[in-house]
Amino acid sequence: MNKSEKFDDNLQELARFARVISHPARLAILQYLAEIKSCISGDISDYLPLSRTTVSQHLKELRDMGLIHGEIDGLKINYCLCSTDIVRFLEMFDAFFDKIKTSTVDCLPVDCNVGKNIPDKNSALKLKKTKYSITT
């Protein structure tokens, strides 16, 4: 059993989705398919600054996740977005982050933009524990 299997199925699926969409090439493929509003036949690598082999690997990741599907048409493959699965994953993402956005955190202020989480000696004396709510 690997460590990720210790988490519930929902978190595992959300993590797989996040991993698949974490690459700019995959996002570009999804964006391209959404912009042309139809299936395309032919070579998506003509539209991306990547080799055919690399594009093929990214298409496989998107297919395996269920975000696109491809149907063989002779020597070409017609690729389409799988809107139903995309909507399902986006709803999972929204549900997960809605809980994060509305959570109340009891901690010291942190400068998230800089990534500092340990105040220096002088400022630590001036900080008080404060209750924060993340809102959008």
N, C-alpha and C positions, 0 to 999 in steps of 0.2 A: 504494500500500500504506500503510495507516495503521499507527501504531506498535504497536497491540495485536496486529496480525497477525504481528509478529515473535516472539511468544510461542507456546509449544506449544498445541495444540488443547484439552488438558485445562485449562490455566490460563485460557484464553479462556472456556471454557464455565463454569468455576467463577466467574469474574469476572462473567459475565452473570447467573448465578444470584444471586450476592451483590447485584448492582445491583437485580434485580427484588424481592428480599425486603427491601431496605433501606428501604422506605417503610412507615410504620405502617399506612396504609390497606390496603395489600396484605396485610400480616400479619393485620390484622383480618378481611379477607375470608377468608383461609385458615383462621383460627381459627373463624370463624362456620360455615364449611362443615364443619369437623371436628366442631364441637359439635353440629350438628343431625343428624349421621351419615346424611345422605341428600342427594339432589339437591334443590335448591329451584327452584321455578318462580315467577317474578315478579321483583320489583324489590329487589335487595340494598340499594339506596340507602335503603330504608325502615329499614334496620338500622344505617346509618352516618351520621355527621353531615356528609355530603358531598352535593353535588348529583348528579343522575343522570349528567350529562355527565362529571363527575370520576370517579365510580364506574365508568362505562363505560370510561374510559381505563385505569384500574387493572385492570379485568377483562381488557382486551386484552393488557396486559403479562403477566399471569399465564397467559393462554391461549397467547400466543406462546412463552412459556418452557416450556409443556407441564405446568404445575402444576395447571391446571384445564381442563375442556372444557365447552362449552355446546352443547346441542342445541336447535334451534328447534322449538317446539311451539305452532303457531298464531301468536299474537301475543307469546308469552312465550318465554323461553329457560330451559331447565333446566341449572343449573350443578352440576358435580360435581368433587371432587378427583380428580386423576390419581395415585393412590397409587403406582403403579409408578415413574413419573418422580420423584415426591417422594422415594421411598426411594433411588433411584439418585443423586440430587443430594446427599442427606444422607450417603450412603456416600462420595461424592467429597469432601465437606466434612470428614468424619471422617478419611479417609485423609490429606488435606492437613494437617489440624491435629494428627494423631498425630505426624507428622514434626516439627512445630514444638514440641509438648509434650516430646518426648524429645530434642530437640537440646541440645548442650552449647555454651554461649556463653562466650567468653573476653573479658571486658571489665570496665570499671570499674562499680561498683554505680551504679544509676540509680534515682531515686525515680519509678517509673512512675505513681504516683497523681497526682503533681503535674506530671509531664511535664518535670521538670528533667533535662537531660543534660549540663550544664556546671557542675561544682562551683565554688564560689567559691575564691579564692586559698588561704585558710587550710585548708579541708577537703580541697583537692586534694593538699596535702602529706601528709595523714594517710591517704589512700586507697592501697590496694595493689591490684595486679592480682589478681583472684580468678576462679576457674573456677566457673561456675554451671550447674546443670542445672534445666530447667523441668520440674516434676512436678505432677501433680494428685492 
